[in-house]
Amino acid sequence: MFRFGIFVFFIFLTSFLFCDTNNNTINSIESPVVSDFSRAEDLWKIFLENPNSENSADILITIGIIGKGNRNIIENLNNYLISKNILVKSGAAVNYPLVSACIAAIMELGDSSSYQALFSAYCAGYPEVIAHEAYGALEAIPGNLFQFFLNVLWNNPPEEKFAAFRAGINSERLSLSERGQLAELALEQALSAAEENFDLNLMRYNAVLTLTSLRWTRSNPLAIRHYYRVQSDFTQDAFYKDRFIEAINCLGAVGNSQAALVLGLQLGLINARTETTGNFDSDITFAIVNALGLIGDNAAFDNLFHVNNLPYPENIKTAARSAIDRLRWNR
C-alpha cells in the first residue's frame, strides 16, 4: 500500500506538471473541486496517449480516486470497460490488468450509471477473478440495484436474464422480499418464453428452488404452471424426475387450495394405479403426500386417507397420517 501511495503521489505530481506545461492548471485554492475534475481529465488524456504503458493501470485507479462526480470521467471509464467487454465476448484478447484497474476505478467513482458496464463485464466471459471483481463493484456502488436486475430480467437476452437472476439472488444488498420478487419474475419470464432456451430453463428451475426456500406464496399460479410443464417433461423422459419432485416441493411451500387440488388429483391417480397394479414411484408419492400436508387444505383428505389402505411403505403412510393431522377444517 505504501508503494502504491508513493506512486499515486507521483501521478498527481505528473498531472500537475502536465497541466502547468499546457497552461491548463486551475487554481485549487479558488475551486478545489473543479481542480480535481481537471486533474482527472488530464490524467485520462495521458492514459489515452499510451493506454498500454506499465503505469496505465495505476493511472486508471488514480482517475477513479480523484474523479468522483465528474460525469465525463464516469462516462469515459464506463465506455472503456464496455468496449473491452465487447472484445472479450468476441473472443479477442484484452489486457486483463487494465480491465481490473478500470473496474476498481469505477468502484471508486461509485456512480450507479456504471451498473450496466459492470454487469456486462460480469457476463462477458472474463476469468473468474475479474467477473468476481465486477460483481463486487456492483454490490459496492450505491443505487437501486434491485430495480436494475428487474430491468435486465424484463429486457435483456436469456443468458443475461439468468445472470441477473443469479447475481440478485446471491446479493447481500437485496432483502428477502426483493429476492422473492426477483425469483417470481424470473419464473414468469422463463415460462412465457416463446421457444425453449437452455439459460431460461436453468433460470426456471433455480427460481423454483428459491421460491420454495422463501415460501413465496405470491408465486402459486406460476408454480402450478411450472408443475404441469415439468410433469409433461417427466412423462416423456424419466431424466426429469428430480425436477418434478422440486416442482411438487414448490407447490407444497407456496401453494394454496388450488395447488392442493392439483396435487390431490395426482395422488388420486397414483392411488388408483397402485391399487390396480401395485406400481408406484415412492419418491414422487412421498413428495406429493408431504406437500399436501404443508398446504393443509382439507380437499386432500380422501386421497390422503386412502394411502393407508394401500401397499405403500411405512414412510409414505406415516407422512399421510401426519398430513391429515395438519389439514385445516375451520374455513
N, C-alpha and C positions, 0 to 999 in steps of 0.2 A: 504493500500500500504506500509506503514511504517513497519508493522509487517512482510509482505512478504519480504521486503528488508532485514530485520534482518535475516530472515530465509535463504534467498539466500546467504547472507554473511556467515552464519553458514555452509551452504552446501559447499561453496567454501573452507572454512577453513577445513571442514571434508575431502574434496578431497585432500587438500594439505597434511594433516596428513596421509591420506591413502597412498598417493604416497610416502611420506618420509619413512613410515613404510616398504614399499615394495621396497625401493630403485629405484623407477621409476620416481622421480622428475626430470624435465628438467629445466635447468637454464633459468628463464623467462627473464633475462636481455639480454642474448645472443640470444634467439629465442622465443619472446613472442607469436608468432602465433602457433608455434609447441607446446608451453606450454599449450595454450588454448585447442588445439586438444587433448593433453594428458589428461588434466583435464576432458574434456568431455567424453573421452573413459573410464577413471577411474570411473566417475560417472555412466556411463552405466553399468559397471561391478557391481557396488554397487546396482543399480536398479535390475539387473537380479538375484542377490543373494536373494533378498526378494521383488519381484515386488508388493506385496500386503501390504507392510508396510504403516503406516499412513503418512510417508513422501514421498512416491513414486511419487505422483502427482507433488510435488514441485521439486523433483529431475529431472523429465522429463522436466519441464519448464526451469530449470536451464541449462540442457543439450542443449536445444534449444537456449538459450541466448549465451552460450559460444562456441557452436559447429559449428558456421557458416563456410561454406566452407569445412567441414570435410566430405568427401564422405562416410566414414564408418558409421559415426553417422547418416547422412541423410538416407542411405540405411537401417540401423537398425531401425530407427523410422518409415520409410515407411513400412517395412516388419511387424513391430509390429502392426501398425494400420491395415494393410491388414489382418493379422491373426485374429484380433478382429472383423473385418467386416465379415469375413467368418463365425465366430462363431455366430454372430447376425443373419445372413441370414439363418443359420441352426436352429435358434430358441433357441440357448444356451444362458445362462446368462453371462453377462460380467460386469466388473467394469466400470460403466459409468464415474465416475470422472477421472479415469485413461485414458479413451478414450478421454475425453475432454482435459485433460492435454497434451496428445500426439498430438492432433490437434493444440493446442496452441504452442507447441514446434516446430512442423513442420512449422507453420506460421512464427515463429521467425527465423527459418533456411532460409526460403524464397527461396527454390530451386524448379524450375519448374518440376524436376523429381518427385515431390510429387503430381503432378496433379492426377495421376491415383489412388493413395491411398486415396486422399481426395474425389475424385469423387465416388469411391467405398463406402466410408463412407456415402456420400450424398444419395446413392441409397440403403444402406444396410437395412434400416428399424429401425434405431435408433429413440429414442424420438425426437420430432421436434426441441428441443433446440440444440441437438448435430448435427442433419442434417443441421441446420442453421449455426452452427459453422464451419462445413466442407465447406459449400458454401462460407462463409465469408473468409475462408482461401484461397480457390480457387481464389476469387476475389482479395485478397491482394498480392498474390505471383506473382512477375513479370514473364513474359514469353508469349509465343504465345497461349493464352487461346482459341482464336478463332480457331486456327488450331487443338487444342486438341479436341474441340467439334465437328469439322468436322470429325476428325478421328473416334470418337465414333459413329457418325451417319453412317459412312461407314461400320464399322467393328463389332460393338457390338450387343448384343441381343436386341430385340424390347423394353423391358422395360427400358434399358439403353439408347437407342436411344431417347426415349421420354423424359427421364430425362435430357439428354444433350441438347435437344431442349429447354426445359423449362428453364434450367439454362442459356443457351445462350441468349435467348430472353429477359430474365429479368436482364441480366448482364449490369452493368453500364460501364464495360470495353469495350464492343463491340459497334462499330459505327452502325448507321442505315444501312449502306451498308452491314456490316458484318451480321447484324440480317436478312437482306433480303436474303443474300446468304444462311444463315443457314436455314431459313424457306423454301426456294426453294429446298434445298437438302432434308429437312425433308419431304416435299410433294412428291418429286420424289421417295424417299425410301419407303414411305408408299404405293404409287401407284404401285410400282414394286414388292411388296411382293407377293410371290407365294401363300400364304394362308392368310385367314382372321385372324387378330390379334387385340385384344382389345386395346392394347397400341398403335399400329400403326394406328388404326382408329382414336383414340383420337388425336394422333400427326397430322394426316392428317387434321382433322377439325380445330385444333388450328393453324396449319401452314397457312391454307386458311385465317383465321381471321387476322393473322399477315401480310400476303401478301396484303390483302385488305387495311389494315390501312397504310401500307407503299407505296401502289400503285406501287408495284414491277412489272413493265411491262415485265421484262425478263421471268416471270413465265407464260405468256399467254398460251403456249401449255399445260403445266401441269394443269393450271386452267380449260382448256377445258376438259381434261381427267377426272378431278375430277368432273366437272359438269355432264358429262354423267354417271359417276359412281353413283352419288347421285340421279340423275334423275331416274335411274333404281331402286334404293332403294326406292325412294318415290312412284314410280308406284306400287310397291308391298306392301308398308307399309306407311300409312299416318304419322306415327311417325317421318319420316324423312323430314317433311315439312320445319321445321326451318333450317335444314342442306341444303335443296335445295335452300332456299332463300339466305343463306350465300354463296352458290356456285354462284348464279346469281349475287349477290353483288360483289363477287370477279371478275367475268368477267367484270363487269362494271368498276371496279377500275383498272384492269391490262390489259384489253382486247384490241385487235386491230380489223382490219376489219374481220378477221376470226371469232373472238368471236361475232362480230356484226351479221354475217351470221347465227351463231348457235342460238343466241337469237332471231334474226328476224324470223327464221323458226319457233321457238317455239311460238312467238307471233302470227304468221300467223295461226298456228294450233288452238290457243286459240280463235282467232277472228272467225275462221270458226265454231268452236263448239259453241261459244256464239251466232253467227248469226242463227245457226240451232236449238239449244236447249235452249239458254238463260242461260246456266250453265257455270260458271267460278269461279275460286278462285281469289278473289280480291287482296289478299296479294301477291300471286305469279305474277299476271298480273301487279300490280303496280311495283313490284321489277324489272320485265323484261323491262317495259317501261322506268323506271328510269335509269337502266343500259345502255340501248341503247342510252339514251341521254348523259350519261357520256362518252361513247365510241365515239359518234358523227360521225359515218360512215353513209354516205347518202344511202347505200344499204338498210337501215332500213326504208326509207321514206314511201314506200307504206303501209307497215303494221302499222306504227305509224299513218299515215294519216287516215287509215280506223277505228282506235279506236274511233274517234269522230262520226262515223256513227252507232255505236253500243250501246246497252243499258248498258254501263258501268257507275259507279258512277262518280261524278264530279271530285273527286281527281285523278282518272286514266286519265280522259280526259284532265285535266289541266296538268298532268305530260307528256302526249303525246304531247301536244302543246309546252310545254317547251322543250321537247326532239327534236322536229322538229326544233325549233329555234337554237338549238346547233349543228345541223348537218353541217358537213364541205363539201362544194361543189367544192371548187377550189383545185383539186388534180393534 
